[in-house]
Amino acid sequence: MGGFGGDATQLRAVNRAIEELQARVGDAQSAYGNIPPISRLVNDIERLRIDAGDLVGVPTRTPEPALTPIQIDNTPVDALMWRDADDEGIGGYHGTKR
């Protein structure tokens, strides 16, 4: 079992994306100054960096087995079973009570 993505390729791609995001936020910081939204973005990028680092050496999941379709019986049900039932989501029962 390898690390993130079976090898380091995906983790490198994540780190490149974080670096690109950091560069763009740096551009915004130059344009807007160190205002609260920029400070939050800088903090978020640091959190992304920490979280991506935590993935190093973590084994990947084993894929879930494929679900097996089940056969649904198409036999009509007795209409009397639904006689006084509301049609929820379609506005409820509007007929006369029997």
Beta strands, then each sheet from edge to edge (+ up, - down):
end
